[in-house]
Amino acid sequence: MFEDAELFQSPPATIMEITFIASLPDIQSAISIGGDGATRVKLDMPESELPETIKLVMLKGQAFRVTIETIEQDDWAVKL
């Protein structure tokens, strides 16, 4: 019946990968749980990570997966 059903499907979403070095700031509000039940996380990122950090703006309102990989402090391009 709907031979052209493919024409009505949305194109696949573009997969974006953003990778940057960051740390949790040493402040009480680094991780907070709001009254709406949502958890908010603040991150400190060195200036060297600014190009990747700016890409986060493009994800406003979109869902994305977060994976944390620890590194040695000596691996940082710029110390915080």
SULHU-V902935 format. One record per pair of residues at least 12 apart in sequence whose ideal C-beta (glycine too) atoms are under 10 Angstrom apart, sorted by the first residue. I is the first residue (numbers start at 1). J is the second residue. Records with the same first field share a line. If there is no record, write none. Layout:
# SULHU-V902935
I=J, J
This chain:
# SULHU-V902935
13=62
16=55, 58, 59, 62, 64
17=52, 55, 64
18=49, 51, 52, 53, 54, 55, 56, 58, 59, 64
19=49, 52, 55, 67, 69
20=43, 45, 46, 48, 49, 50, 51, 52, 53, 55, 56
21=43, 44, 45, 46, 48, 49, 52, 71, 75, 76, 77, 78, 80
22=41, 42, 43, 44, 45, 46, 49, 52, 53, 68, 76, 80
23=43, 44, 45, 46, 71, 73, 76, 80
24=41, 42, 43, 44, 68
25=42, 43, 44, 80
26=44
27=42, 44
29=42
30=42, 43, 44
41=66
43=56
44=80
45=78, 80
46=76, 77, 78, 79, 80
47=77, 78, 80
48=76, 77, 78
49=76, 77, 78
